[in-house]
Amino acid sequence: MGWGTLISTIFILFVIILLVIYWFFPLNTIVFDMKPENSNFSLAGTYNQSDMQFYPNMRYPDSSISYKINNCPLQKKNEMETAFDIISEVTVLNFYPVESKERISVSCDDKNIVEAGLFIAGEGGPTKIIAGDRFNVILNGKILLIRESKCEKPNIAIHELLHALGFDHSLNPNNVMFNITKCEQTLGDDIPNLINELYSVPSYADLEFIEISAKMNGKYLDVNMTIKNNGLKDSGEAFIEMYADDKPIKQINLSPIKIGEGKILTLSNVWVPKISVEELKFIINTTFNELEKENNKRILKIKK
């Protein structure tokens, strides 16, 4: 073997050793971590949902929320519209103006209001709430702008809009929901994150049996039932199917039910074509989307 061949062989072996070291032996350590959220609602930097809102799970029926600005000077009107845009940019919410039947009503006042020695910059909050099993549904909210914002961002309008969306005051003076407004206050990530979580649930109705009782008198059945809409939308028409030991015995129409409302149905002397019945089954049959279908069925068994 010549010197040239020997040198070439040694070089190739050296390259192979370097590649092995590169691929299988770490030369340095790189640590990856999740990007920290800018959560500043509470002083601790973390939030408890029950502390952030007036009541748990407060939201409007839909992520598209209408508003009307009534008799506001141009600057306050612009500040309010900018606040709507800012919240829209960081959440799934969409705000749009209407001439009537608005979800959020905005008005203005030029009079100074003093409370506990402090000038009040504005007022806002829900005005009509329906308490449900999953959500406290806001049907209407109001905003009153009193003082114009002196900040680059319309912090007063943002603050009052978040009140109308169900958010309470923060104890953190650096948060825009602190009860005294300062220009350096920020929104943080926790409020938009909670908004996006709440509105990730689709705007569906949810019919369910709240109470139901039945009594057999020979071959005749008496039934009392209460049905409620615990969803985020008025229900459409539906019907209730009744079964005795899996055999259909009656079907009744169920008219639409508004959010948070219920109906009490009483049936008497429903004929059952069986001598003895072990089980009664009741099903709410719908053709529209619901938050949950499992609560559309109720089974009653004979007492032994």
C-alpha positions as CSV (number, residue, x, y, z in Angstrom):
1,M,0.0,0.0,0.0
2,G,1.4,3.3,-1.1
3,W,1.7,6.4,1.1
4,G,-1.0,8.2,-0.9
5,T,-3.5,5.3,-0.4
6,L,-2.6,5.2,3.3
7,I,-3.2,8.9,3.8
8,S,-6.5,8.7,1.9
9,T,-7.7,5.8,4.1
10,I,-6.7,7.7,7.3
11,F,-8.6,10.8,6.1
12,I,-11.8,8.8,5.3
13,L,-11.7,7.1,8.7
14,F,-11.2,10.5,10.4
15,V,-14.2,12.0,8.6
16,I,-16.4,8.9,9.5
17,I,-15.4,9.4,13.2
18,L,-16.3,13.1,13.1
19,L,-19.7,12.2,11.6
20,V,-20.4,9.6,14.3
21,I,-19.5,12.1,17.0
22,Y,-21.7,14.8,15.4
23,W,-24.8,12.6,15.1
24,F,-24.6,10.5,18.3
25,F,-22.8,12.7,20.8
26,P,-24.4,16.1,21.7
27,L,-21.9,18.9,21.6
28,N,-24.3,21.4,23.4
29,T,-27.7,21.4,25.0
30,I,-30.7,23.4,23.8
31,V,-33.7,23.7,26.0
32,F,-37.1,24.3,24.4
33,D,-40.0,25.7,26.4
34,M,-43.5,27.1,25.8
35,K,-43.7,30.8,25.3
36,P,-45.0,32.3,28.5
37,E,-48.4,34.0,28.4
38,N,-48.8,37.6,29.3
39,S,-51.3,36.9,32.0
40,N,-51.7,39.9,34.3
41,F,-55.3,39.9,35.5
42,S,-54.3,38.9,39.0
43,L,-51.3,40.0,41.0
44,A,-49.9,36.5,40.9
45,G,-50.0,36.4,37.1
46,T,-52.5,33.5,37.0
47,Y,-56.2,33.7,37.0
48,N,-59.2,32.0,38.5
49,Q,-62.2,32.2,36.2
50,S,-64.6,32.7,39.0
51,D,-62.6,35.8,40.0
52,M,-62.4,37.3,36.6
53,Q,-66.1,37.5,35.9
54,F,-69.1,38.7,37.8
55,Y,-70.6,35.2,37.6
56,P,-69.0,32.0,36.1
57,N,-69.1,31.4,32.4
58,M,-70.6,34.7,31.3
59,R,-71.0,35.1,27.5
60,Y,-73.4,36.4,24.9
61,P,-75.5,33.9,22.9
62,D,-73.2,34.4,19.8
63,S,-69.7,35.5,19.1
64,S,-71.1,38.2,16.7
65,I,-72.4,40.9,19.0
66,S,-74.4,43.9,17.9
67,Y,-74.1,47.4,19.3
68,K,-75.5,50.9,19.0
69,I,-73.7,54.1,20.0
70,N,-76.3,56.7,21.1
71,N,-75.6,60.5,21.0
72,C,-71.9,60.4,21.7
73,P,-69.4,63.1,20.6
74,L,-67.0,62.1,17.8
75,Q,-64.0,61.4,20.0
76,K,-65.9,59.1,22.4
77,K,-67.6,57.4,19.4
78,N,-64.1,56.8,17.8
79,E,-62.7,55.5,21.1
80,M,-65.6,53.1,21.5
81,E,-65.3,51.8,17.9
82,T,-61.5,51.4,18.4
83,A,-62.2,49.4,21.6
84,F,-64.5,47.1,19.7
85,D,-61.7,46.6,17.0
86,I,-59.0,45.9,19.6
87,I,-61.1,43.2,21.4
88,S,-62.0,41.7,18.0
89,E,-58.3,41.5,17.0
90,V,-57.3,39.4,20.0
91,T,-60.5,37.3,20.3
92,V,-63.0,35.4,18.3
93,L,-65.6,38.1,18.9
94,N,-67.0,40.3,16.2
95,F,-68.9,43.5,16.9
96,Y,-71.2,45.2,14.4
97,P,-73.4,48.3,14.5
98,V,-77.2,48.1,14.2
99,E,-80.0,50.7,14.4
100,S,-82.2,48.9,16.9
101,K,-82.4,45.7,19.1
102,E,-78.7,45.9,19.9
103,R,-77.0,43.6,22.4
104,I,-74.7,46.4,23.7
105,S,-76.0,49.9,24.1
106,V,-73.4,52.7,24.3
107,S,-74.2,56.2,25.6
108,C,-72.2,59.2,26.7
109,D,-72.4,61.8,29.5
110,D,-70.4,65.0,29.9
111,K,-71.2,65.5,33.6
112,N,-68.5,64.7,36.1
113,I,-69.4,61.9,38.5
114,V,-67.5,61.6,41.7
115,E,-67.6,58.4,43.9
116,A,-65.5,57.9,47.0
117,G,-63.4,60.9,46.1
118,L,-62.6,59.6,42.6
119,F,-63.8,60.8,39.2
120,I,-65.7,58.0,37.5
121,A,-64.5,57.5,33.9
122,G,-67.3,55.3,32.8
123,E,-69.8,52.6,33.6
124,G,-70.6,49.3,32.0
125,G,-72.0,45.8,32.6
126,P,-74.6,43.3,31.6
127,T,-78.2,44.4,32.1
128,K,-80.0,41.2,31.3
129,I,-78.6,37.8,32.3
130,I,-80.2,34.3,32.1
131,A,-78.7,31.8,34.5
132,G,-78.2,28.3,32.9
133,D,-76.5,25.1,33.9
134,R,-73.5,25.7,31.6
135,F,-73.5,29.5,31.0
136,N,-74.8,32.7,32.5
137,V,-76.0,34.0,29.2
138,I,-75.8,37.8,28.7
139,L,-78.7,39.0,26.5
140,N,-78.0,42.7,26.9
141,G,-75.3,45.0,28.2
142,K,-74.7,48.8,28.5
143,I,-71.8,51.1,28.4
144,L,-71.8,54.7,29.6
145,L,-68.7,56.8,28.6
146,I,-68.2,59.8,30.9
147,R,-64.6,60.9,30.5
148,E,-62.5,60.9,27.3
149,S,-59.4,58.8,27.3
150,K,-56.1,60.7,27.4
151,C,-54.1,57.6,26.5
152,E,-52.8,56.3,23.2
153,K,-55.2,53.4,23.5
154,P,-58.8,54.0,24.6
155,N,-58.4,52.2,27.9
156,I,-61.6,53.6,29.4
157,A,-63.7,52.3,26.5
158,I,-61.9,48.9,26.6
159,H,-62.5,48.7,30.4
160,E,-66.2,49.4,30.1
161,L,-66.6,47.0,27.1
162,L,-65.0,44.2,29.1
163,H,-67.5,45.0,31.9
164,A,-70.3,44.6,29.4
165,L,-68.8,41.2,28.4
166,G,-69.0,40.1,32.0
167,F,-65.6,40.9,33.4
168,D,-65.1,42.2,36.9
169,H,-62.4,44.6,38.3
170,S,-58.9,43.3,38.6
171,L,-56.7,43.8,41.7
172,N,-53.6,44.3,39.6
173,P,-53.0,48.0,39.0
174,N,-51.2,47.1,35.7
175,N,-54.3,45.5,34.2
176,V,-56.7,47.4,32.1
177,M,-59.5,46.2,34.4
178,F,-58.1,47.8,37.5
179,N,-60.6,50.3,38.9
180,I,-58.4,53.3,38.4
181,T,-57.4,53.9,34.8
182,K,-53.7,54.5,33.8
183,C,-52.3,54.8,30.3
184,E,-49.6,52.1,30.9
185,Q,-52.2,49.4,31.8
186,T,-52.4,46.4,29.5
187,L,-54.9,43.8,28.6
188,G,-52.8,40.7,29.0
189,D,-53.5,37.3,27.5
190,D,-55.8,35.8,30.2
191,I,-58.9,37.8,29.4
192,P,-58.7,37.1,25.6
193,N,-57.9,33.4,26.4
194,L,-61.0,33.1,28.6
195,I,-63.2,34.8,26.0
196,N,-62.0,32.5,23.3
197,E,-62.6,29.5,25.6
198,L,-66.1,30.6,26.4
199,Y,-67.1,31.3,22.8
200,S,-65.5,28.1,21.5
201,V,-68.8,26.4,22.4
202,P,-71.2,26.7,19.5
203,S,-74.4,28.8,19.8
204,Y,-76.8,25.9,20.0
205,A,-80.0,25.2,21.9
206,D,-80.1,22.5,24.5
207,L,-83.4,20.9,25.5
208,E,-83.4,18.6,28.4
209,F,-85.8,17.0,30.9
210,I,-85.6,18.7,34.2
211,E,-88.3,16.6,36.0
212,I,-90.6,13.8,34.9
213,S,-93.0,11.6,36.8
214,A,-95.5,9.0,35.6
215,K,-98.3,6.9,37.1
216,M,-100.2,4.0,35.6
217,N,-104.0,3.5,36.3
218,G,-104.7,0.2,34.7
219,K,-103.9,0.7,31.1
220,Y,-103.9,4.5,31.3
221,L,-100.9,6.6,31.9
222,D,-100.6,10.0,33.6
223,V,-97.4,12.0,33.0
224,N,-96.0,15.3,34.3
225,M,-92.8,16.6,32.7
226,T,-90.7,19.8,32.8
227,I,-88.4,20.6,29.8
228,K,-86.0,23.5,29.8
229,N,-83.7,25.1,27.2
230,N,-80.3,25.3,28.9
231,G,-78.5,26.3,25.6
232,L,-77.3,29.4,23.9
233,K,-80.1,29.8,21.4
234,D,-83.9,29.6,21.2
235,S,-84.9,26.1,20.3
236,G,-86.8,25.2,17.2
237,E,-89.9,23.0,17.1
238,A,-89.4,19.4,18.4
239,F,-91.5,16.5,19.5
240,I,-91.5,14.1,22.4
241,E,-91.7,10.3,21.8
242,M,-93.1,8.1,24.6
243,Y,-92.4,4.4,24.8
244,A,-93.6,1.6,27.0
245,D,-91.1,-1.3,27.1
246,D,-89.7,0.0,23.8
247,K,-93.1,0.1,22.1
248,P,-94.2,3.6,21.0
249,I,-97.4,4.8,22.7
250,K,-97.6,8.5,21.9
251,Q,-95.9,11.4,20.2
252,I,-96.6,15.1,21.1
253,N,-95.4,18.3,19.5
254,L,-93.1,20.6,21.5
255,S,-93.2,24.3,20.5
256,P,-90.0,26.4,20.5
257,I,-88.5,27.3,23.9
258,K,-86.5,30.5,24.5
259,I,-83.1,30.5,26.2
260,G,-83.4,29.7,29.9
261,E,-87.1,29.1,29.7
262,G,-89.0,25.9,30.2
263,K,-92.4,24.2,29.6
264,I,-94.5,22.0,31.9
265,L,-96.5,19.3,30.1
266,T,-99.2,17.3,31.7
267,L,-100.7,14.3,30.0
268,S,-103.7,12.3,31.3
269,N,-105.2,9.0,30.4
270,V,-102.6,8.0,27.7
271,W,-103.7,4.5,26.6
272,V,-101.0,1.9,26.9
273,P,-101.6,-1.3,24.9
274,K,-99.9,-3.6,27.4
275,I,-101.2,-5.4,30.5
276,S,-98.0,-4.7,32.4
277,V,-95.2,-2.2,31.9
278,E,-91.7,-2.5,33.3
279,E,-90.1,0.6,31.8
280,L,-91.2,3.9,30.3
281,K,-88.9,5.9,28.0
282,F,-89.2,9.5,26.9
283,I,-87.2,11.1,24.1
284,I,-87.0,14.7,22.9
285,N,-86.5,14.4,19.2
286,T,-85.0,17.5,17.4
287,T,-83.9,18.3,13.9
288,F,-81.6,21.2,15.0
289,N,-78.2,21.1,16.6
290,E,-77.9,20.9,20.4
291,L,-75.1,21.3,22.8
292,E,-75.8,17.8,24.1
293,K,-78.2,15.0,23.0
294,E,-77.7,12.7,26.0
295,N,-80.0,14.7,28.2
296,N,-82.8,14.3,25.6
297,K,-83.7,10.9,27.0
298,R,-85.2,9.8,30.3
299,I,-86.1,6.3,31.4
300,L,-88.5,5.5,34.3
301,K,-88.6,2.0,35.7
302,I,-91.5,0.5,37.7
303,K,-91.1,0.7,41.5
304,K,-90.8,-2.7,43.1
